[in-house]
């Protein structure tokens, strides 16, 4: 591919090479990012990118969809098998569009949505005012206890009974503990609400049986197909068969036109990978690495929200280090470690600065890191954040990072 691009478009080729080098030479700790397999990468560039296939298998609006039908049917079948679901829609372009389709399937504009506050670890699509979810629906939020920083289930039940929401959404983008889906089912039943679970961050852990599945309790489950699931960037919806036609109609034609068939083909590959024993081993190591990272950072004097993690991610509170999340993010990137600033519960800083930093282990684990390498990562973070203004010191850390990455090559031969 690179040779062809070198001959045809040097500008694009140089940018792609630059991004490949960035990924190879740095340490990826953004909890929502991962590295797809070479198979997934190959299929994303397949001839399926040429095919329009509006509609669904055996119900297309264009001719020539024989193989598009086959690949989408395979992707749906594998998704159902992974999560023991009755129904799967693999067409959503993203997790956000999957959530929009799920909401529109059971709500009307102006109905009440009860979701986890963005400031307490929720996602934009769970009711943030800057999102479609906050613009189309009457949003109420639940949050975490100030003392434990765990979800306040009593508050959830009180608000479910008080506001009688049409939908309660469970799930998060920066919550590091196990979610009690039984409590959410109780709240939904109390309110007469539809329970939607957004499992985007934890889908891979659920697929491996290492995190409680929401499928038996939720009415609709949405997800991304990247993050811990380690597939291409895209969305997924799972549900009971009784909601199939309604959800299908919201994905197409309400919200989307032609599905991205090359992405759906790559989803099929990733779902196949998720059905292997190797995938379970990988997810187990993700958890081991996250716990090791949390323990190491705690021992180095960093405060972690809720005291640690039970998942693939953790959230650092940097107030005792006199750093904002934005400052820490910039310092660590200079040292070759890629993270993201993140609000913490009851954060005194604005969203543009934050008091927190979110870290995750999926990408490092995909690369082959185990406990010894995680210990080195802890050392890099600790050293960098203790000398945020030492450019030479940060440069030396970056050299150490690059030396470590060379032992774990990413996409060799690409």
JOGI-V13863 format. One record per residue. N is the residue number from 1. RES is the residue in three letters. PHI is phi in whole degrees, -180 to 180 (none if undefined). PSI is psi in whole degrees, 0 to 359 (NA if undefined). OMEGA is omega in degrees with one decimal (999 if undefined). Layout:
# JOGI-V13863
n: <N & N>
res: <RES & RES>
phi: <PHI & PHI>
psi: <PSI & PSI>
omega: <OMEGA & OMEGA>
This chain:
# JOGI-V13863
n: <1 & 2 & 3 & 4 & 5 & 6 & 7 & 8 & 9 & 10 & 11 & 12 & 13 & 14 & 15 & 16 & 17 & 18 & 19 & 20 & 21 & 22 & 23 & 24 & 25 & 26 & 27 & 28 & 29 & 30 & 31 & 32 & 33 & 34 & 35 & 36 & 37 & 38 & 39 & 40 & 41 & 42 & 43 & 44 & 45 & 46 & 47 & 48 & 49 & 50 & 51 & 52 & 53 & 54 & 55 & 56 & 57 & 58 & 59 & 60 & 61 & 62 & 63 & 64 & 65 & 66 & 67 & 68 & 69 & 70 & 71 & 72 & 73 & 74 & 75 & 76 & 77 & 78 & 79 & 80 & 81 & 82 & 83 & 84 & 85 & 86 & 87 & 88 & 89 & 90 & 91 & 92 & 93 & 94 & 95 & 96 & 97 & 98 & 99 & 100 & 101 & 102 & 103 & 104 & 105 & 106 & 107 & 108 & 109 & 110 & 111 & 112 & 113 & 114 & 115 & 116 & 117 & 118 & 119 & 120 & 121 & 122 & 123 & 124 & 125 & 126 & 127 & 128 & 129 & 130 & 131 & 132 & 133 & 134 & 135 & 136 & 137 & 138 & 139 & 140 & 141 & 142 & 143 & 144 & 145 & 146 & 147 & 148 & 149 & 150 & 151 & 152 & 153 & 154 & 155 & 156 & 157 & 158 & 159 & 160 & 161 & 162 & 163 & 164 & 165 & 166 & 167 & 168 & 169 & 170 & 171 & 172 & 173 & 174 & 175 & 176 & 177 & 178 & 179 & 180 & 181 & 182 & 183 & 184 & 185 & 186 & 187 & 188 & 189 & 190 & 191 & 192 & 193 & 194 & 195 & 196 & 197 & 198 & 199 & 200 & 201 & 202 & 203 & 204 & 205 & 206 & 207 & 208 & 209 & 210 & 211 & 212 & 213 & 214 & 215 & 216 & 217 & 218 & 219 & 220 & 221 & 222 & 223 & 224 & 225 & 226 & 227 & 228 & 229 & 230 & 231 & 232 & 233 & 234 & 235 & 236 & 237 & 238 & 239 & 240 & 241 & 242 & 243 & 244 & 245 & 246 & 247 & 248 & 249 & 250 & 251 & 252 & 253 & 254 & 255 & 256 & 257 & 258 & 259 & 260 & 261 & 262 & 263 & 264 & 265 & 266 & 267 & 268 & 269 & 270 & 271 & 272 & 273 & 274 & 275 & 276 & 277 & 278 & 279 & 280 & 281 & 282 & 283 & 284 & 285 & 286 & 287 & 288 & 289 & 290 & 291 & 292 & 293 & 294 & 295 & 296 & 297 & 298 & 299 & 300 & 301 & 302 & 303 & 304 & 305 & 306 & 307 & 308 & 309 & 310 & 311 & 312 & 313 & 314 & 315 & 316 & 317 & 318 & 319 & 320 & 321 & 322 & 323 & 324 & 325 & 326 & 327 & 328 & 329 & 330 & 331 & 332 & 333 & 334 & 335 & 336 & 337 & 338 & 339 & 340 & 341 & 342 & 343 & 344 & 345 & 346 & 347 & 348 & 349 & 350 & 351 & 352 & 353 & 354 & 355 & 356 & 357 & 358 & 359 & 360 & 361 & 362 & 363 & 364 & 365 & 366 & 367 & 368 & 369 & 370 & 371 & 372 & 373 & 374 & 375 & 376 & 377 & 378 & 379 & 380 & 381 & 382 & 383 & 384 & 385 & 386 & 387 & 388 & 389 & 390 & 391 & 392 & 393 & 394 & 395 & 396 & 397 & 398 & 399 & 400 & 401 & 402 & 403 & 404 & 405 & 406 & 407 & 408 & 409 & 410 & 411 & 412 & 413 & 414>
res: <UNK & UNK & UNK & UNK & UNK & UNK & UNK & UNK & UNK & UNK & UNK & UNK & UNK & UNK & UNK & UNK & UNK & UNK & UNK & UNK & UNK & UNK & UNK & UNK & UNK & UNK & UNK & UNK & UNK & UNK & UNK & UNK & UNK & UNK & UNK & UNK & UNK & UNK & UNK & UNK & UNK & UNK & UNK & UNK & UNK & UNK & UNK & UNK & UNK & UNK & UNK & UNK & UNK & UNK & UNK & UNK & UNK & UNK & UNK & UNK & UNK & UNK & UNK & UNK & UNK & UNK & UNK & UNK & UNK & UNK & UNK & UNK & UNK & UNK & UNK & UNK & UNK & UNK & UNK & UNK & UNK & UNK & UNK & UNK & UNK & UNK & UNK & UNK & UNK & UNK & UNK & UNK & UNK & UNK & UNK & UNK & UNK & UNK & UNK & UNK & UNK & UNK & UNK & UNK & UNK & UNK & UNK & UNK & UNK & UNK & UNK & UNK & UNK & UNK & UNK & UNK & UNK & UNK & UNK & UNK & UNK & UNK & UNK & UNK & UNK & UNK & UNK & UNK & UNK & UNK & UNK & UNK & UNK & UNK & UNK & UNK & UNK & UNK & UNK & UNK & UNK & UNK & UNK & UNK & UNK & UNK & UNK & UNK & UNK & UNK & UNK & UNK & UNK & UNK & UNK & UNK & UNK & UNK & UNK & UNK & UNK & UNK & UNK & UNK & UNK & UNK & UNK & UNK & UNK & UNK & UNK & UNK & UNK & UNK & UNK & UNK & UNK & UNK & UNK & UNK & UNK & UNK & UNK & UNK & UNK & UNK & UNK & UNK & UNK & UNK & UNK & UNK & UNK & UNK & UNK & UNK & UNK & UNK & UNK & UNK & UNK & UNK & UNK & UNK & UNK & UNK & UNK & UNK & UNK & UNK & UNK & UNK & UNK & UNK & UNK & UNK & UNK & UNK & UNK & UNK & UNK & UNK & UNK & UNK & UNK & UNK & UNK & UNK & UNK & UNK & UNK & UNK & UNK & UNK & UNK & UNK & UNK & UNK & UNK & UNK & UNK & UNK & UNK & UNK & UNK & UNK & UNK & UNK & UNK & UNK & UNK & UNK & UNK & UNK & UNK & UNK & UNK & UNK & UNK & UNK & UNK & UNK & UNK & UNK & UNK & UNK & UNK & UNK & UNK & UNK & UNK & UNK & UNK & UNK & UNK & UNK & UNK & UNK & UNK & UNK & UNK & UNK & UNK & UNK & UNK & UNK & UNK & UNK & UNK & UNK & UNK & UNK & UNK & UNK & UNK & UNK & UNK & UNK & UNK & UNK & UNK & UNK & UNK & UNK & UNK & UNK & UNK & UNK & UNK & UNK & UNK & UNK & UNK & UNK & UNK & UNK & UNK & UNK & UNK & UNK & UNK & UNK & UNK & UNK & UNK & UNK & UNK & UNK & UNK & UNK & UNK & UNK & UNK & UNK & UNK & UNK & UNK & UNK & UNK & UNK & UNK & UNK & UNK & UNK & UNK & UNK & UNK & UNK & UNK & UNK & UNK & UNK & UNK & UNK & UNK & UNK & UNK & UNK & UNK & UNK & UNK & UNK & UNK & UNK & UNK & UNK & UNK & UNK & UNK & UNK & UNK & UNK & UNK & UNK & UNK & UNK & UNK & UNK & UNK & UNK & UNK & UNK & UNK & UNK & UNK & UNK & UNK & UNK & UNK & UNK & UNK & UNK & UNK & UNK & UNK & UNK & UNK & UNK & UNK & UNK & UNK & UNK & UNK & UNK & UNK & UNK & UNK & UNK & UNK & UNK & UNK & UNK & UNK & UNK>
phi: <none & -65 & -63 & -62 & -65 & -58 & -78 & -109 & -152 & -64 & -65 & -65 & -59 & -65 & -67 & -64 & -63 & -62 & -68 & -62 & -64 & -61 & -67 & -69 & -95 & -112 & -108 & -91 & -116 & -70 & -64 & -95 & -112 & -157 & -115 & -75 & -74 & -62 & -64 & -62 & -60 & -66 & -67 & -62 & -102 & -84 & -68 & -63 & -66 & -85 & -101 & -84 & -145 & -57 & 106 & -132 & -49 & 69 & -141 & -90 & -97 & -122 & -82 & 78 & -106 & -54 & -82 & -62 & -61 & -64 & -72 & -70 & -63 & -65 & -61 & -64 & -63 & -68 & -62 & -62 & -67 & -57 & -105 & 55 & -104 & -77 & -139 & -141 & -118 & -105 & -85 & -53 & -71 & -159 & -66 & -65 & -71 & -64 & -66 & -61 & -63 & -64 & -63 & -64 & -69 & -129 & -134 & -113 & -53 & 99 & -67 & -91 & -118 & -112 & -138 & -69 & -56 & -57 & -70 & -113 & 114 & -74 & -112 & -50 & -78 & -95 & 129 & -64 & -64 & -81 & -100 & -55 & -65 & -82 & -89 & -92 & -124 & -82 & -99 & -123 & -127 & -114 & -149 & -113 & -65 & -66 & -83 & -94 & 62 & -106 & -54 & -87 & -70 & -64 & -63 & -59 & -66 & -62 & -73 & -63 & -73 & -73 & -97 & 46 & -66 & -73 & -136 & -112 & -111 & -109 & 132 & -159 & -121 & -152 & -123 & -100 & -117 & -67 & -90 & -86 & -68 & -62 & -64 & -70 & -64 & -61 & -65 & -65 & -65 & -63 & -92 & 70 & -102 & -82 & -98 & -112 & -110 & -97 & -102 & -50 & -75 & -109 & -58 & -65 & -65 & -66 & -59 & -88 & 76 & -106 & -149 & -56 & -80 & -84 & -57 & -67 & -108 & -83 & -81 & -138 & -125 & -115 & -162 & -90 & -111 & -101 & 46 & -68 & -74 & 64 & -110 & -72 & -67 & 176 & -122 & -152 & -128 & -122 & -167 & -75 & -59 & -63 & -101 & -58 & -63 & -66 & -69 & -53 & -68 & -77 & -66 & -138 & -102 & -62 & -108 & -132 & -99 & -69 & -71 & -87 & -68 & -68 & -73 & -63 & -63 & -69 & -62 & -59 & -63 & -62 & -64 & -62 & -65 & -71 & -93 & -97 & -67 & -62 & -67 & -63 & -59 & -62 & -65 & -62 & -71 & -56 & -68 & -59 & -67 & -65 & -66 & -65 & -63 & -63 & -62 & -64 & -68 & -62 & -66 & -84 & 99 & -90 & -88 & -109 & -60 & 65 & 86 & 161 & -150 & -121 & -132 & -90 & -130 & -145 & -124 & -92 & -104 & -95 & -62 & -77 & -105 & 56 & -129 & -89 & -62 & -63 & -65 & -64 & -59 & -67 & -63 & -66 & -64 & -62 & -90 & 93 & -115 & -101 & -134 & -141 & -63 & -156 & -66 & -112 & -55 & 60 & -69 & -79 & -89 & -72 & -59 & -75 & -115 & 65 & -104 & -123 & -137 & -98 & -128 & -146 & -113 & -58 & -70 & -61 & -69 & -58 & -70 & 114 & -68 & -126 & -55 & -60 & -71 & -63 & -60 & -68 & -61 & -58 & -62 & -62 & -63 & -60 & -64 & -65 & -77 & -94 & -138 & -63 & -107 & -96 & -61 & -66 & -64 & -66 & -65 & -65 & -63 & -60 & -63 & -65 & -60 & -63 & -64 & -68 & -64 & -65 & -80 & -131 & -62 & -103 & 53 & -59 & 88 & -77>
psi: <315 & 321 & 317 & 315 & 323 & 324 & 332 & 324 & 88 & 327 & 311 & 319 & 317 & 321 & 318 & 318 & 322 & 318 & 321 & 317 & 320 & 315 & 322 & 321 & 352 & 172 & 119 & 109 & 10 & 122 & 337 & 4 & 157 & 177 & 123 & 163 & 166 & 327 & 314 & 317 & 319 & 314 & 329 & 335 & 23 & 174 & 350 & 342 & 344 & 348 & 124 & 134 & 52 & 137 & 206 & 166 & 129 & 8 & 49 & 157 & 353 & 156 & 172 & 27 & 18 & 310 & 333 & 318 & 317 & 316 & 324 & 322 & 320 & 316 & 316 & 318 & 317 & 321 & 316 & 320 & 318 & 312 & 5 & 50 & 152 & 325 & 144 & 138 & 119 & 11 & 336 & 135 & 340 & 172 & 324 & 318 & 330 & 318 & 319 & 315 & 319 & 316 & 311 & 336 & 334 & 2 & 159 & 154 & 134 & 343 & 163 & 133 & 130 & 115 & 167 & 130 & 136 & 324 & 346 & 15 & 1 & 185 & 158 & 319 & 3 & 14 & 6 & 141 & 334 & 353 & 162 & 326 & 326 & 340 & 326 & 337 & 159 & 109 & 133 & 150 & 152 & 170 & 204 & 160 & 141 & 325 & 315 & 338 & 27 & 155 & 133 & 93 & 331 & 317 & 320 & 313 & 320 & 315 & 328 & 317 & 324 & 313 & 346 & 59 & 153 & 327 & 137 & 128 & 129 & 148 & 169 & 172 & 351 & 47 & 124 & 8 & 168 & 132 & 133 & 94 & 336 & 320 & 323 & 324 & 319 & 316 & 319 & 318 & 322 & 323 & 348 & 34 & 160 & 133 & 117 & 128 & 124 & 103 & 24 & 314 & 328 & 10 & 319 & 321 & 320 & 317 & 326 & 0 & 22 & 5 & 140 & 134 & 136 & 351 & 319 & 339 & 330 & 153 & 320 & 140 & 130 & 160 & 162 & 170 & 3 & 230 & 229 & 338 & 342 & 34 & 195 & 161 & 123 & 183 & 168 & 141 & 132 & 147 & 179 & 154 & 330 & 339 & 1 & 307 & 321 & 315 & 316 & 316 & 332 & 322 & 308 & 126 & 4 & 311 & 332 & 157 & 244 & 132 & 157 & 94 & 330 & 327 & 320 & 321 & 319 & 327 & 318 & 318 & 312 & 321 & 323 & 320 & 325 & 349 & 6 & 161 & 328 & 326 & 320 & 317 & 318 & 313 & 324 & 320 & 327 & 314 & 317 & 315 & 321 & 318 & 321 & 318 & 315 & 314 & 315 & 317 & 321 & 316 & 335 & 0 & 10 & 137 & 132 & 136 & 134 & 8 & 358 & 216 & 151 & 8 & 208 & 354 & 163 & 158 & 120 & 141 & 112 & 8 & 326 & 355 & 3 & 39 & 146 & 165 & 321 & 318 & 315 & 319 & 315 & 318 & 313 & 324 & 323 & 329 & 2 & 12 & 122 & 119 & 187 & 138 & 150 & 140 & 152 & 161 & 135 & 39 & 128 & 345 & 153 & 165 & 333 & 342 & 306 & 160 & 0 & 166 & 128 & 133 & 149 & 162 & 2 & 313 & 318 & 321 & 319 & 323 & 341 & 6 & 139 & 196 & 316 & 321 & 324 & 322 & 323 & 322 & 317 & 316 & 318 & 314 & 312 & 313 & 316 & 316 & 350 & 353 & 57 & 340 & 8 & 91 & 319 & 321 & 318 & 325 & 321 & 321 & 318 & 321 & 321 & 319 & 312 & 323 & 321 & 317 & 331 & 338 & 346 & 72 & 140 & 123 & 57 & 137 & 352 & NA>
omega: <-177.6 & 179.5 & 178.8 & 179.2 & 177.9 & -179.4 & -169.9 & -175.4 & -176.1 & -178.1 & 179.1 & -180.0 & -178.8 & 179.8 & 179.0 & 177.9 & 178.1 & 179.0 & 177.6 & 177.8 & 178.9 & 179.9 & -178.3 & -169.0 & -179.5 & 177.1 & -175.4 & -180.0 & 175.2 & -170.0 & -177.3 & -179.0 & -179.1 & 176.3 & 178.1 & 177.5 & 176.9 & 178.5 & 178.7 & 179.8 & -179.8 & -177.0 & 177.0 & 177.2 & -176.2 & -178.2 & 176.1 & 177.1 & -178.8 & -166.5 & 169.2 & -177.8 & 178.9 & -177.6 & -177.9 & -179.0 & -179.2 & 177.0 & -176.5 & 177.7 & 176.7 & 173.6 & 176.4 & -173.6 & -178.1 & -175.9 & 172.5 & 177.3 & -177.3 & -176.3 & 178.4 & 177.6 & 178.2 & 179.1 & 179.8 & -179.2 & -179.8 & 178.4 & 178.5 & -178.2 & -179.2 & -170.1 & -179.3 & -177.7 & 177.3 & -172.7 & 175.6 & 171.0 & -175.1 & -175.5 & -176.4 & -178.2 & -176.5 & 174.2 & 179.2 & 178.9 & 174.1 & 178.4 & 179.5 & 179.5 & 179.7 & 178.9 & -177.4 & 179.3 & -174.4 & -179.0 & 171.5 & 175.4 & -178.4 & 176.2 & -176.5 & 177.2 & 177.0 & -176.9 & 178.2 & -179.9 & 176.3 & -179.1 & -178.8 & 176.3 & 179.0 & 179.6 & 178.1 & -175.6 & 178.4 & 174.1 & 179.8 & -175.2 & 179.6 & -179.0 & 173.8 & -176.7 & 177.5 & -179.0 & -174.9 & -172.1 & 173.9 & -170.6 & 168.0 & -176.3 & 168.7 & -175.9 & -178.7 & 173.9 & 177.7 & -175.3 & -176.2 & -175.8 & 173.7 & -178.7 & 179.2 & -176.3 & 175.7 & 177.5 & 177.4 & -178.1 & 179.1 & -178.1 & 176.2 & -179.9 & -176.8 & -171.1 & -179.8 & -178.2 & 173.6 & -179.2 & 166.8 & 178.9 & 176.0 & -178.1 & -174.1 & 172.5 & -178.7 & 177.2 & -167.9 & -176.8 & 179.8 & 177.3 & 179.8 & -177.5 & 175.5 & 177.0 & 178.8 & 176.2 & 177.6 & 179.9 & 179.9 & 178.8 & 179.0 & -177.0 & -172.0 & -174.2 & 169.4 & 178.1 & 175.4 & 176.4 & 174.8 & -176.0 & -172.9 & -175.7 & -169.9 & -174.5 & -179.9 & 178.0 & 177.8 & 179.5 & -178.6 & 179.9 & -176.5 & 178.4 & -177.7 & 179.6 & 176.6 & -172.2 & -179.5 & -172.1 & -175.3 & 173.1 & 178.2 & 175.0 & 177.6 & 179.4 & 161.2 & 178.5 & 175.3 & -179.0 & -177.3 & -179.4 & 169.4 & 175.5 & 178.7 & 177.5 & -178.4 & -177.2 & -177.4 & 174.0 & 176.0 & -178.8 & 171.6 & -178.1 & -177.0 & 179.9 & -172.9 & -176.0 & -178.8 & -179.9 & 177.8 & -177.2 & 178.7 & 177.4 & 174.3 & 14.9 & -173.5 & -171.0 & -176.5 & 171.3 & -178.4 & 176.1 & 178.9 & -170.9 & 176.8 & 177.2 & 177.8 & 176.5 & 178.3 & 174.3 & 179.3 & 178.1 & -178.7 & 178.0 & 176.1 & 177.7 & -178.0 & 179.8 & -177.0 & 176.3 & 179.3 & 179.7 & 177.3 & 177.5 & 179.9 & -178.6 & 176.0 & 179.4 & 174.7 & -179.4 & 177.9 & -178.5 & 179.8 & 178.6 & 178.1 & 178.7 & -179.7 & -179.8 & -179.4 & 179.7 & 177.7 & 179.8 & 178.5 & 175.6 & 177.5 & 178.9 & 178.8 & 176.5 & -176.7 & 175.4 & -179.8 & -177.0 & 171.6 & -175.3 & -177.7 & -174.0 & 173.4 & -177.4 & -179.5 & 172.9 & -171.9 & -175.0 & -179.9 & 176.8 & -179.0 & 176.8 & 169.4 & 176.0 & 179.8 & 178.8 & -179.0 & 178.4 & -178.5 & -179.9 & -178.0 & 177.1 & 176.7 & 179.2 & 176.9 & 178.1 & -174.4 & -178.1 & 171.8 & 174.6 & -177.0 & 175.5 & 172.7 & 178.5 & 178.6 & -175.8 & 176.7 & -179.0 & 175.9 & -178.6 & -178.8 & -178.4 & 179.1 & 174.3 & -173.0 & 176.5 & -179.9 & 179.5 & 177.2 & -175.1 & -178.6 & -175.8 & 178.2 & -178.8 & 176.0 & -179.1 & 178.1 & -178.7 & 171.7 & -171.8 & -179.8 & 179.6 & 176.8 & 176.9 & 177.1 & 177.8 & 176.8 & 179.3 & 179.4 & -178.8 & -178.3 & -178.5 & -177.7 & -176.2 & 174.0 & 175.8 & -173.6 & -177.7 & -179.0 & -176.4 & 179.1 & 177.8 & 178.7 & 178.0 & 178.4 & 176.5 & 179.5 & 176.7 & 177.1 & 177.7 & -178.7 & 177.4 & 178.8 & -178.0 & 179.6 & 177.6 & -178.3 & -173.5 & -180.0 & -179.5 & 179.4 & 179.6 & -179.1 & 999>
